[in-house]
Amino acid sequence: MFNTEDTSSDLLQQPFQTLMRAFSSFKPSSPTTEKALTPAFLDPVIRALKRRRLDKGTVLFRSGERPDDGLYFVESGVLKAIYQFHDHSDETLSATIAESMVAGTLAGELSALSGEPRNATVVVSSEEAVVWQMTKSDLEELQSGEESGEVGRVFVGLVLKCTSPFRTVLWFEGGADEGRM
């Protein structure tokens, strides 16, 4: 269950720290990227993020749901995403893949950006997790706002870079013949 929302001003340092952890593997490749990795530039992003404390077993979102709740940056704890793949010839379940998301990773970003339904169910697997949420409407406003449009475009670019397959750890939860990590 979502615990009470905490948006006190002293927490504004923390969303920046979580963003920097998520974007830490990116070396500034241009003056725009270098400028983007500062609290001043990311201020509209920081103001749009809402801190959520989640208990073990809380379902953040389910496969097939609309992504109106947006995307999440993991501050602490562990989230588990469960993907189920079906054989297209007869729609039987062919594989279940799980992904652990730890501090500094994102959850739900591709659906939030594309508007497509969620492709996984995400649940808190640690005793507690803390995430920073940006709703779909806040994301859209960030991208279209007169004052924040550039910030929104750069932010989306950084988020897309986080989706690199090299930053993801997946394992199969299935029969003995399937790979495990």
N, C-alpha and C positions, 0 to 999 in steps of 0.2 A: 504494500500500500504506500502511496506517496505520503511522506510526512509533511509537516508544515513547511511552507515556502519561506526561505530566508533570503531577503534582499537588502540587508543592512549595508550601509556604505562602506564599512570596514572590510567587507568581503570583495570589494572591487579589485583588490590586489590578486585574490585567488583566481578569479576566472582568467586573468592574464597569465598566471603561472600555468594553469591547465592548458590554455591555448598554446603557450610556448612549448610545453611538453609534447603536445600533439604535432606541432610544426617543427620540432627540434632537429629533424634530419634534413631540413632544407637550408642550404647555404644561400644567403642572399645572392641571387644571380643577376639582379638588376637594381637600379636605385629605387624602383617602385617596391620590389620585394623587401629590400632593406628597410625602407620607410614603413612597410606594412607590419613589420615585426616590432613595433613600438606601442606602448600603452596609448599614446596620443592618437595615433592613426586608428587603432582598434577600438577606441572609445565607444563608437556606436554599436559595435559587436558586443562589447562588455556590458553595455547598458541593456542590451536585448536578451542576454542570458539570464536564466532563472535557476537557482540552485535547488536541487531536489535530493532529499535523503530517502533511500529506499531500503526496505527490509528484505531479508533473504526470502526468496520465493516470489517476490513481486514481479509480475509480468509487465514489462515496459511497453511492449506492443506485440501483436500476433500477426503471423503470416496472413496475408490477404487484406489486412486493414488498410484504410487510407492513411497517408502520412501526414495528416493535419497537425499531429503533435510535434512534428519537425524532426530535428536531429539532436543528438546528445554527445557531449564531451565527457568522458569518464575521468573524474577527479581521483576517486579511490574505490577500492573494492573490485569485484570481478562480475562481469555480466557474461551470460552464455547465450549465444545465438544458435538456434537449431534450424537447420535447413533440411527440408525433405524433398527429395527428387523422385519423380515418378517415371516409369517406363512409358513412353509416349504411345506405344502400340496397344497397351491394354490398361493404362493408368494404374498399374500396381506400383506400390512403393518399391523403388530399386535401391535407394541409399538414403541414409540420414547422416548429415555432416554437422559437426558442432564447431563453433569458434568461440574462444575465450577472448573477451575484451577487458583489458586491464587499464590502469591509470595512463592517460595520454592517448587513448584511442577514441575513435568515434563510433557511434551506433546510429543507424538509420539515415545516414547522409545521402546515399544514392536515391532512396525513395523520396526523401524530402526535396532533393534537387530536381528529380525527374517527374514527380507527381504520380509515379506508378505505385501500385499497392506494395505493401511490405512483402519481402521474400523470405522472411524468417520470423520466428518467435523468439523474443529476447526476454530472459528472466535473470534476476539477481541470483548468483550462485554462492556468493560470500555472505557472511553474517549481515553485512550492511554494505551499501554502495552509495557514493555521492556522485551525481551527474549534474552537468550544466546543460539546460535545455534551451534551444532556440526554436520557437514554434514556426510552422510553415508561414503564417502570416507575418511574423517578425522578419523572417528571412526574405520574403517578398518585398516588404517595406524597406529593408536594408538595401536591396538591390535597386529599387526604383526611386528612392528618396533623392531629392535635389542635392541635399548636403551629404548624404551617405552613399550615393550611387557608386562612386569610385571605390569606396571601402567595400561595398557589397561585391563588386566584381572581383576585386583582389582576394577577398575572403573566400568566395566560391572557388577561385583558382587554387587557393591553398588547401581547401577541403578536398577538392578533387585529387590533388597530389597525395593526400593521405590514403586514398583508396588503392594505392599500389599493391599488387599481390605480394610483394616482398615484405610488407608490414603486417601480413595476416598469417595466423597460425590456425590451420584446420586439421581436424582428425575425424576419422570415420567412427561411428558408433553402430557397428553392425556385426556380421558374422566373423568367424575366425579368419576367413580368407581376405578380409579387408584390412588395409593398412591402418596402423595406429601410431600416434606420436605421444 
